[in-house]
Amino acid sequence: MSNSNPNDTKLEQQRSESATAALKSQTENNHTEESEAAADRIADNLENAKKDK
């Protein structure tokens, strides 16, 4: 599908790059939060295991 206005293509490309960057940032933030939560759960499990001994 060709676009009669080449400037529209450039604008769409910028929107796409911006959306990709936003999704990447969101994914990285989610990964960090999940990793920290997992580390907290592991620490809690170890502490509980020590108490059970």
Secondary structure, DSSP 8 states (H G I E B T S, - for coil): ---S-HHHHHHHHHHHHHHHHHHHHHHHHHHHHHHHHHHHHHHHHHHHHHHH-
